């Protein structure tokens, strides 16, 4: 999957997918207050609700499988943080 990003407004960043992405319609239920917050964020940054929700889901899924996802990786990253903080002190 190829992706790129564009700023909708200064400081906002959204992913745009090309080629292998096929969009599917889904029906989900969301608390009305949460939906209002989502819509406010979309209006503030100038992008569509679907784009924003897809971006959030992608970020969450990458975090679950990205650097630091396993206990061993988290321990190694913590050790590096400790090493680097003591080196700069």
C-alpha positions as CSV (number, residue, x, y, z in Angstrom):
1,X,0.0,0.0,0.0
2,X,1.3,3.4,-0.9
3,X,0.4,6.4,1.1
4,X,1.3,10.1,1.2
5,X,0.2,12.9,3.4
6,X,-1.0,16.4,3.0
7,X,-1.7,19.2,5.4
8,X,-5.4,20.2,5.3
9,X,-4.7,23.3,7.4
10,X,-1.5,24.3,9.0
11,X,-0.5,21.8,11.6
12,X,-3.0,19.2,10.4
13,X,-1.8,16.0,8.7
14,X,-3.9,13.4,7.0
15,X,-3.0,10.2,5.1
16,X,-4.0,9.8,1.5
17,X,-3.8,6.3,0.0
18,X,-3.2,5.4,-3.6
19,X,-3.3,2.3,-5.7
20,X,-4.1,-0.7,-3.6
21,X,-6.7,0.8,-1.3
22,X,-10.3,-0.1,-1.9
23,X,-12.7,1.9,0.3
24,X,-15.6,0.0,1.9
25,X,-18.7,1.5,3.5
26,X,-19.2,0.5,7.1
27,X,-22.0,1.2,9.6
28,X,-20.8,1.9,13.2
29,X,-22.4,3.2,16.4
30,X,-20.7,6.1,18.2
31,X,-21.8,8.0,21.3
32,X,-23.4,11.3,20.2
33,X,-21.0,13.4,22.3
34,X,-18.0,11.6,20.9
35,X,-19.3,12.1,17.4
36,X,-19.7,15.8,18.0
37,X,-16.1,16.0,19.2
38,X,-15.0,14.1,16.1
39,X,-17.0,16.5,13.8
40,X,-15.5,19.5,15.6
41,X,-12.0,18.2,15.0
42,X,-12.7,17.6,11.4
43,X,-14.2,21.0,10.9
44,X,-11.2,22.6,12.6
45,X,-8.7,20.8,10.4
46,X,-10.6,20.7,7.2
47,X,-11.1,17.1,6.5
48,X,-13.9,14.6,6.2
49,X,-15.1,12.4,9.0
50,X,-14.2,9.2,7.1
51,X,-10.7,10.3,6.5
52,X,-10.2,11.3,10.1
53,X,-11.6,8.0,11.5
54,X,-9.5,6.0,9.0
55,X,-6.4,7.9,10.1
56,X,-7.1,7.2,13.8
57,X,-7.6,3.5,13.1
58,X,-4.4,3.3,11.1
59,X,-2.4,5.1,13.8
60,X,-3.8,2.8,16.5
61,X,-3.1,-0.4,14.6
62,X,0.4,0.7,13.8
63,X,1.1,1.5,17.4
64,X,-0.1,-2.0,18.4
65,X,2.4,-3.6,16.0
66,X,5.1,-1.0,15.7
67,X,8.2,-0.3,17.7
68,X,7.7,-1.0,21.3
69,X,4.8,-3.4,20.8
70,X,6.4,-6.3,22.5
71,X,7.7,-6.5,26.1
72,X,11.2,-7.1,24.9
73,X,11.1,-4.0,22.6
74,X,9.6,-1.9,25.4
75,X,12.4,-2.9,27.8
76,X,15.0,-2.1,25.2
77,X,13.5,1.3,24.5
78,X,13.3,2.0,28.2
79,X,17.0,1.1,28.6
80,X,17.9,3.4,25.7
81,X,15.9,6.2,27.3
82,X,17.8,5.7,30.6
83,X,21.1,5.6,28.8
84,X,20.4,8.7,26.8
85,X,19.0,10.7,29.7
86,X,22.1,9.9,31.8
87,X,24.4,10.9,28.9
88,X,22.8,14.3,28.6
89,X,22.8,15.1,32.3
